[in-house]
Amino acid sequence: MGLSIGIVGLPNVGKSTLFNALTKKGVPAENYPFCTIDPSVGIVGVPDERLEALARISNSKKVIPAAIEFVDIAGLVKGAASGEGLGNQFLSHIRETDAIGHVVRIFEDGGVIHVDGKVQPLSDVQTIELELALADLQTVEKRLQNIGRDAKRGDKDALLEQSILEKIRPHLDQGKRAGTLSYTEEELRVLKSLQLLTMKPMLYILNKKAGAYNLDEKSDPRFEELMDYIASTGSLATIVDAKIEDELKDFSLDEQVVFRAELKAHKDGIPELIKGAYALLGLETFLTTGEAETRAWTIRKGSTAPVAGMAIHTDFKEKFIRAEVVAYEDLVGCGSYAVARTQGKVRTEGKEYIVKDGDVIEFKI
């Protein structure tokens, strides 16, 4: 299944640098606003140490991790929803993603320009989220106009949608995210077609810098109020040093450890970021392994075996007969599939089985 995270934030907070570190794909990251005019897209493997262990057991010729698409979107500024700084164009790119990775600067460095002249993380967050809310407000008001006539005629679907939009409108007008409200399943179904920006899950990526004044290291009140706000929204947050990770991306893992220690840099936050994005979308992986390949497949949590099989091929749902399942820990503990089978660790599951993260599965159709 295709998954995409839009990387957003004010200019010069480290978006493109982070993107480079994530994807090892070079995009311009100079120290000025709107360096990235068109979104750059990179496919990033989800770190999963289980794959290598399974590949050794199966003598697999290749290993294929699950993947997330990261989209580097040019910096937003105050007034983006009204078109400032090419804002409308950039906001449309965000609308096409599954979730938002909001990069927030939490370091002070006079050599790195801040668009507002000062580092105030919570204010930065509120600036971006206000623009997202205003863009959604425009969408909601336009939709209310379009369905107004049908609602007056008493059309059931139009009346339902109108009530939902009227519920959201004052919230957006206050600059709040629509996703922080509670909805019924029916309301969520109606809202899905609108692709509202503020309904998307949000992952806050807090960018620090080795050698600079980092707010999180100084127990700075600005960092505390930022974390309080993030907690209040029920969102996830992860800390990275985008500059260091970008500079170290071409070194071996052992060399990275040495250089990071010498620079007194933050631990590698990239794996946590990627896993956080994966978790943010309510996803998990099942695994397949054999001589040809060992692979991680992305599914929604709570998927039944036939639905999970669709990640491999759509026929697996309709033609599903059964699935042979063994937990990753059991398979690795036994050392081989044959031993796992003789020890009764391999189970036969039917259509109602709910796949668990780390299940190693062979589908029978």
NORQUICOR-V178116 format. One record per residue. RES is the residue in one letter. PSI is psi in whole degrees, -180 to 180 (none if undefined). Layout:
# NORQUICOR-V178116
res=RES psi=PSI
res=RES psi=PSI
This chain:
# NORQUICOR-V178116
res=M psi=142
res=G psi=131
res=L psi=136
res=S psi=140
res=I psi=124
res=G psi=123
res=I psi=114
res=V psi=170
res=G psi=175
res=L psi=162
res=P psi=145
res=N psi=27
res=V psi=-8
res=G psi=20
res=K psi=-54
res=S psi=-34
res=T psi=-43
res=L psi=-44
res=F psi=-43
res=N psi=-45
res=A psi=-38
res=L psi=-45
res=T psi=-9
res=K psi=30
res=K psi=122
res=G psi=117
res=V psi=153
res=P psi=140
res=A psi=37
res=E psi=166
res=N psi=62
res=Y psi=156
res=P psi=153
res=F psi=34
res=C psi=-38
res=T psi=99
res=I psi=-41
res=D psi=143
res=P psi=137
res=S psi=142
res=V psi=135
res=G psi=141
res=I psi=125
res=V psi=130
res=G psi=141
res=V psi=118
res=P psi=130
res=D psi=100
res=E psi=-16
res=R psi=-30
res=L psi=-44
res=E psi=-38
res=A psi=-42
res=L psi=-38
res=A psi=-35
res=R psi=-39
res=I psi=-41
res=S psi=-5
res=N psi=45
res=S psi=142
res=K psi=-27
res=K psi=160
res=V psi=129
res=I psi=110
res=P psi=166
res=A psi=162
res=A psi=152
res=I psi=141
res=E psi=122
res=F psi=134
res=V psi=118
res=D psi=113
res=I psi=134
res=A psi=154
res=G psi=134
res=L psi=153
res=V psi=170
res=K psi=129
res=G psi=5
res=A psi=-38
res=A psi=-21
res=S psi=4
res=G psi=0
res=E psi=137
res=G psi=37
res=L psi=28
res=G psi=-44
res=N psi=-39
res=Q psi=-45
res=F psi=-38
res=L psi=-34
res=S psi=-33
res=H psi=-40
res=I psi=-38
res=R psi=-25
res=E psi=-5
res=T psi=164
res=D psi=-29
res=A psi=171
res=I psi=130
res=G psi=106
res=H psi=107
res=V psi=126
res=V psi=128
res=R psi=126
res=I psi=29
res=F psi=151
res=E psi=130
res=D psi=114
res=G psi=-19
res=G psi=-7
res=V psi=113
res=I psi=137
res=H psi=133
res=V psi=-27
res=D psi=3
res=G psi=0
res=K psi=154
res=V psi=109
res=Q psi=86
res=P psi=-45
res=L psi=-40
res=S psi=-40
res=D psi=-46
res=V psi=-45
res=Q psi=-33
res=T psi=-49
res=I psi=-45
res=E psi=-29
res=L psi=-42
res=E psi=-40
res=L psi=-41
res=A psi=-41
res=L psi=-37
res=A psi=-42
res=D psi=-36
res=L psi=-40
res=Q psi=-42
res=T psi=-44
res=V psi=-45
res=E psi=-37
res=K psi=-40
res=R psi=-38
res=L psi=-38
res=Q psi=-41
res=N psi=-34
res=I psi=0
res=G psi=-45
res=R psi=-43
res=D psi=-37
res=A psi=-40
res=K psi=-30
res=R psi=-7
res=G psi=14
res=D psi=125
res=K psi=-47
res=D psi=-40
res=A psi=-40
res=L psi=-40
res=L psi=-48
res=E psi=-39
res=Q psi=-42
res=S psi=-38
res=I psi=-45
res=L psi=-36
res=E psi=-29
res=K psi=-38
res=I psi=-35
res=R psi=-50
res=P psi=-30
res=H psi=-47
res=L psi=-36
res=D psi=-24
res=Q psi=5
res=G psi=19
res=K psi=154
res=R psi=135
res=A psi=-28
res=G psi=-11
res=T psi=-3
res=L psi=165
res=S psi=143
res=Y psi=154
res=T psi=167
res=E psi=-38
res=E psi=-41
res=E psi=-40
res=L psi=-37
res=R psi=-42
res=V psi=-41
res=L psi=-28
res=K psi=-37
res=S psi=-20
res=L psi=-17
res=Q psi=48
res=L psi=136
res=L psi=-41
res=T psi=4
res=M psi=-11
res=K psi=143
res=P psi=144
res=M psi=128
res=L psi=119
res=Y psi=123
res=I psi=104
res=L psi=113
res=N psi=118
res=K psi=180
res=K psi=124
res=A psi=132
res=G psi=-10
res=A psi=178
res=Y psi=103
res=N psi=123
res=L psi=-35
res=D psi=-26
res=E psi=-18
res=K psi=9
res=S psi=40
res=D psi=134
res=P psi=-30
res=R psi=-34
res=F psi=-40
res=E psi=-43
res=E psi=-31
res=L psi=-47
res=M psi=-35
res=D psi=-42
res=Y psi=-47
res=I psi=-43
res=A psi=-37
res=S psi=-24
res=T psi=-9
res=G psi=19
res=S psi=173
res=L psi=154
res=A psi=146
res=T psi=148
res=I psi=133
res=V psi=161
res=D psi=90
res=A psi=-38
res=K psi=-47
res=I psi=-46
res=E psi=-34
res=D psi=-42
res=E psi=-29
res=L psi=-5
res=K psi=-26
res=D psi=0
res=F psi=161
res=S psi=164
res=L psi=-40
res=D psi=-42
res=E psi=-37
res=Q psi=-41
res=V psi=-44
res=V psi=-51
res=F psi=-38
res=R psi=-37
res=A psi=-42
res=E psi=-36
res=L psi=-3
res=K psi=44
res=A psi=160
res=H psi=148
res=K psi=158
res=D psi=111
res=G psi=-3
res=I psi=-48
res=P psi=-41
res=E psi=-38
res=L psi=-49
res=I psi=-45
res=K psi=-36
res=G psi=-41
res=A psi=-39
res=Y psi=-46
res=A psi=-35
res=L psi=-35
res=L psi=7
res=G psi=43
res=L psi=164
res=E psi=176
res=T psi=145
res=F psi=165
res=L psi=147
res=T psi=148
res=T psi=146
res=G psi=-175
res=E psi=-36
res=A psi=-48
res=E psi=156
res=T psi=133
res=R psi=146
res=A psi=135
res=W psi=137
res=T psi=131
res=I psi=163
res=R psi=142
res=K psi=139
res=G psi=6
res=S psi=140
res=T psi=167
res=A psi=-45
res=P psi=-39
res=V psi=-42
res=A psi=-38
res=G psi=-24
res=M psi=-20
res=A psi=-29
res=I psi=-49
res=H psi=141
res=T psi=-26
res=D psi=-23
res=F psi=-23
res=K psi=-49
res=E psi=-35
res=K psi=8
res=F psi=131
res=I psi=-55
res=R psi=172
res=A psi=136
res=E psi=121
res=V psi=136
res=V psi=136
res=A psi=143
res=Y psi=-47
res=E psi=-39
res=D psi=-42
res=L psi=-45
res=V psi=-39
res=G psi=-34
res=C psi=-26
res=G psi=-16
res=S psi=160
res=Y psi=-37
res=A psi=-45
res=V psi=-41
res=A psi=-38
res=R psi=-45
res=T psi=-27
res=Q psi=6
res=G psi=20
res=K psi=-19
res=V psi=122
res=R psi=151
res=T psi=123
res=E psi=150
res=G psi=-163
res=K psi=-25
res=E psi=-5
res=Y psi=131
res=I psi=117
res=V psi=139
res=K psi=152
res=D psi=129
res=G psi=-2
res=D psi=135
res=V psi=119
res=I psi=141
res=E psi=117
res=F psi=141
res=K psi=123
res=I psi=none
